Amino acid sequence: MRIFGIILAGGEGQRMGGADKALLPLGGRSLLANAIARLEPQVERLAISANGDPARLAGFGLTVLADATPLGPLAGVLAALNWAAPLGATAVVSVAVDTPFFPGDLVPQLCLAAEASVEGVALAHAAKDHPTFGLWPVALASPLADFLASGAKPRVLGFAESHHAARARFPDEAAFQNLNNREDLARAEALLRGQS
């Protein structure tokens, strides 16, 4: 299998006062730099899903993919599938930029879980589903485009369930805590300081 990665960084950051979440600092580097450091060793190639001016992310040296239509995380997954398929990828693993402690074995665990899925789809699960952390075969590009065009509410879990998603089970729910506001960011900073 050839697994590519996509960092979903297209959120508007409204609860962060409109800040670009991807560029917020945590532990001396941006959330995006942190996500790259965690995901890049696990995949063959990596890209960023983000809307707006891609020049602000040029320093990271990765392809920046904009959504064809801004319909949330699934639009980012679709852009990633359309980017990865012509490059020979088998599947794309998605992660959220605002979840800085996701597991270092995310990709192998998703791949193992996907073996039990009819269509090769897998989601992360730790106490509950974390659908922005998923493995998406490139063959899903066309069904996903149809799903987004249908006018249905573009829920990641709904689409994944319709394609028989398996679950990769992780023991630590805290690994998937996302940073929704400044208080969450401050708690994550304190956690990092406590580990050093």
TORGU-931342 format. One line per field, with one value per residue (C-alpha): residue number from 1; residue in three letters; y, x, z. Coordinates in steps of 0.001 Angstrom, whole numbers, always signed. Layout:
<rs>
k = (NUM | ...)
r = (ALA | ...)
c2 = (Y | ...)
c1 = (X | ...)
c3 = (Z | ...)
</rs>
This chain:
<rs>
k = (1 | 2 | 3 | 4 | 5 | 6 | 7 | 8 | 9 | 10 | 11 | 12 | 13 | 14 | 15 | 16 | 17 | 18 | 19 | 20 | 21 | 22 | 23 | 24 | 25 | 26 | 27 | 28 | 29 | 30 | 31 | 32 | 33 | 34 | 35 | 36 | 37 | 38 | 39 | 40 | 41 | 42 | 43 | 44 | 45 | 46 | 47 | 48 | 49 | 50 | 51 | 52 | 53 | 54 | 55 | 56 | 57 | 58 | 59 | 60 | 61 | 62 | 63 | 64 | 65 | 66 | 67 | 68 | 69 | 70 | 71 | 72 | 73 | 74 | 75 | 76 | 77 | 78 | 79 | 80 | 81 | 82 | 83 | 84 | 85 | 86 | 87 | 88 | 89 | 90 | 91 | 92 | 93 | 94 | 95 | 96 | 97 | 98 | 99 | 100 | 101 | 102 | 103 | 104 | 105 | 106 | 107 | 108 | 109 | 110 | 111 | 112 | 113 | 114 | 115 | 116 | 117 | 118 | 119 | 120 | 121 | 122 | 123 | 124 | 125 | 126 | 127 | 128 | 129 | 130 | 131 | 132 | 133 | 134 | 135 | 136 | 137 | 138 | 139 | 140 | 141 | 142 | 143 | 144 | 145 | 146 | 147 | 148 | 149 | 150 | 151 | 152 | 153 | 154 | 155 | 156 | 157 | 158 | 159 | 160 | 161 | 162 | 163 | 164 | 165 | 166 | 167 | 168 | 169 | 170 | 171 | 172 | 173 | 174 | 175 | 176 | 177 | 178 | 179 | 180 | 181 | 182 | 183 | 184 | 185 | 186 | 187 | 188 | 189 | 190 | 191 | 192 | 193 | 194 | 195 | 196)
r = (MET | ARG | ILE | PHE | GLY | ILE | ILE | LEU | ALA | GLY | GLY | GLU | GLY | GLN | ARG | MET | GLY | GLY | ALA | ASP | LYS | ALA | LEU | LEU | PRO | LEU | GLY | GLY | ARG | SER | LEU | LEU | ALA | ASN | ALA | ILE | ALA | ARG | LEU | GLU | PRO | GLN | VAL | GLU | ARG | LEU | ALA | ILE | SER | ALA | ASN | GLY | ASP | PRO | ALA | ARG | LEU | ALA | GLY | PHE | GLY | LEU | THR | VAL | LEU | ALA | ASP | ALA | THR | PRO | LEU | GLY | PRO | LEU | ALA | GLY | VAL | LEU | ALA | ALA | LEU | ASN | TRP | ALA | ALA | PRO | LEU | GLY | ALA | THR | ALA | VAL | VAL | SER | VAL | ALA | VAL | ASP | THR | PRO | PHE | PHE | PRO | GLY | ASP | LEU | VAL | PRO | GLN | LEU | CYS | LEU | ALA | ALA | GLU | ALA | SER | VAL | GLU | GLY | VAL | ALA | LEU | ALA | HIS | ALA | ALA | LYS | ASP | HIS | PRO | THR | PHE | GLY | LEU | TRP | PRO | VAL | ALA | LEU | ALA | SER | PRO | LEU | ALA | ASP | PHE | LEU | ALA | SER | GLY | ALA | LYS | PRO | ARG | VAL | LEU | GLY | PHE | ALA | GLU | SER | HIS | HIS | ALA | ALA | ARG | ALA | ARG | PHE | PRO | ASP | GLU | ALA | ALA | PHE | GLN | ASN | LEU | ASN | ASN | ARG | GLU | ASP | LEU | ALA | ARG | ALA | GLU | ALA | LEU | LEU | ARG | GLY | GLN | SER)
c2 = (+0 | +3527 | +5832 | +9620 | +12058 | +15164 | +17654 | +19225 | +22873 | +24553 | +25483 | +29115 | +29258 | +31243 | +30117 | +31220 | +34764 | +34158 | +33193 | +30862 | +27731 | +26101 | +28903 | +29156 | +28384 | +25377 | +24335 | +26753 | +25757 | +26071 | +23530 | +22819 | +22181 | +19842 | +17916 | +17625 | +16262 | +13615 | +12527 | +12842 | +9816 | +7671 | +8411 | +8444 | +11994 | +14764 | +17763 | +20458 | +21096 | +24820 | +27582 | +31207 | +32442 | +29409 | +31717 | +31911 | +28203 | +28248 | +27963 | +24428 | +23166 | +21053 | +21090 | +23168 | +21920 | +24201 | +22844 | +22933 | +23822 | +24714 | +21923 | +21071 | +18246 | +15971 | +18601 | +18488 | +14696 | +14867 | +17359 | +15006 | +11955 | +13845 | +14927 | +11517 | +9194 | +10363 | +10108 | +6399 | +6472 | +3628 | +5693 | +8947 | +9318 | +12504 | +14268 | +17484 | +20259 | +21244 | +17831 | +18018 | +14761 | +12235 | +8841 | +8160 | +4820 | +6284 | +5200 | +1574 | +1105 | +2560 | +285 | -2776 | -1842 | -1166 | -4801 | -5657 | -3161 | -4186 | -889 | -324 | +2653 | +3051 | +5672 | +6313 | +5428 | +6213 | +6143 | +7629 | +8024 | +10651 | +10768 | +13429 | +10802 | +8319 | +6195 | +6845 | +4684 | +6766 | +4776 | +6785 | +10045 | +9666 | +8490 | +11292 | +13900 | +12581 | +12669 | +16289 | +17266 | +15593 | +18362 | +15936 | +17320 | +16687 | +14714 | +12773 | +9977 | +9635 | +9208 | +6818 | +4677 | +4462 | +2861 | +337 | +2027 | -150 | +1262 | +1501 | +1461 | +3557 | +3396 | +7097 | +9420 | +12394 | +11748 | +13031 | +16126 | +19015 | +22649 | +24604 | +27779 | +29703 | +27841 | +24491 | +25878 | +27042 | +23604 | +21895 | +24268 | +23445 | +19733 | +20081 | +22049 | +19305 | +16673 | +18502)
c1 = (+0 | +1119 | -273 | -242 | -1244 | -3405 | -3430 | -6873 | -6144 | -9125 | -11105 | -12015 | -10815 | -13869 | -13523 | -9878 | -10937 | -10633 | -6957 | -5442 | -5339 | -2604 | -179 | -945 | +2112 | +2359 | +5592 | +7675 | +6323 | +3047 | +256 | +889 | +4617 | +3675 | +1214 | +3803 | +6388 | +3928 | +2455 | +5321 | +7283 | +4153 | +3307 | +4981 | +3924 | +2147 | -35 | -1996 | -5715 | -6274 | -8295 | -7258 | -3890 | -1558 | +1479 | +1104 | +1991 | +4773 | +7476 | +6381 | +7419 | +4299 | +1573 | -1397 | -4787 | -7816 | -11372 | -13284 | -16313 | -15902 | -17968 | -15847 | -13360 | -14780 | -14003 | -10390 | -10392 | -11748 | -9056 | -6463 | -7826 | -7808 | -4194 | -2961 | -4542 | -2528 | +653 | +51 | -1309 | -3472 | -5111 | -4915 | -4814 | -6384 | -5552 | -6832 | -4270 | -5768 | -5227 | -1541 | -1087 | -2419 | -652 | +2698 | +1314 | -1895 | -1255 | -227 | -3180 | -5612 | -4127 | -4567 | -8175 | -8944 | -8173 | -11471 | -13457 | -15130 | -14101 | -10847 | -12064 | -10995 | -11519 | -9724 | -11654 | -10662 | -13701 | -15584 | -15101 | -12672 | -13727 | -11281 | -8602 | -9301 | -7909 | -9613 | -8882 | -8406 | -11233 | -13610 | -12956 | -15925 | -18430 | -17261 | -17680 | -21221 | -21946 | -20807 | -22782 | -25963 | -26789 | -26701 | -25204 | -21478 | -20832 | -17569 | -18983 | -22063 | -19987 | -17559 | -20404 | -21978 | -18714 | -18487 | -15697 | -13750 | -12369 | -8752 | -8983 | -6582 | -6304 | -5704 | -8661 | -6432 | -4391 | -7363 | -8212 | -8561 | -7871 | -11068 | -10273 | -7498 | -8114 | -7545 | -4338 | -3134 | -3856 | -1909 | +1003 | +979 | +902 | +3945 | +5830 | +5062 | +6543 | +9834)
c3 = (+0 | -763 | +1897 | +1506 | +4219 | +4394 | +7255 | +7463 | +8225 | +6591 | +9708 | +10245 | +13855 | +14976 | +18603 | +18468 | +17616 | +13880 | +14136 | +11550 | +13723 | +11671 | +12544 | +16268 | +18413 | +20701 | +22361 | +20304 | +16893 | +15010 | +15216 | +11539 | +12097 | +14943 | +12745 | +9972 | +12427 | +13661 | +10337 | +7851 | +9163 | +8790 | +5128 | +1723 | +799 | +2642 | +1725 | +3542 | +3051 | +3538 | +1960 | +1586 | +410 | +107 | +279 | +4079 | +4217 | +1615 | +4282 | +5096 | +1662 | +1094 | -1532 | -360 | -1577 | -1560 | -1395 | -4672 | -2521 | +1167 | +2714 | +5725 | +6289 | +3592 | +952 | +2146 | +1946 | -1610 | -2656 | -1162 | -2980 | -6282 | -5634 | -4466 | -7040 | -10105 | -8002 | -7405 | -3863 | -2599 | +130 | +2059 | +5837 | +7175 | +10441 | +12012 | +12508 | +15875 | +17516 | +18439 | +20355 | +17838 | +18003 | +16402 | +15171 | +13710 | +10128 | +10767 | +13119 | +10559 | +7882 | +10098 | +10863 | +7197 | +6387 | +8099 | +6025 | +2766 | +1149 | +3040 | +5091 | +8722 | +11429 | +14701 | +17839 | +21423 | +23736 | +20752 | +17010 | +15727 | +12077 | +10883 | +11595 | +8848 | +6058 | +2710 | -373 | -3536 | -5158 | -2941 | -4825 | -7150 | -4493 | -2202 | -4946 | -5531 | -1792 | -1490 | -4591 | -3305 | -863 | +2075 | +5276 | +4711 | +7896 | +7870 | +10012 | +7819 | +4691 | +6406 | +7766 | +4310 | +3176 | +6038 | +7983 | +10373 | +13629 | +14705 | +18485 | +20526 | +24322 | +25030 | +24469 | +25351 | +22182 | +20179 | +22230 | +19842 | +20596 | +20069 | +21971 | +23727 | +27002 | +25256 | +23758 | +27183 | +28691 | +25883 | +26456 | +30174 | +29363 | +27106 | +29759 | +32257 | +29935 | +29354)
</rs>
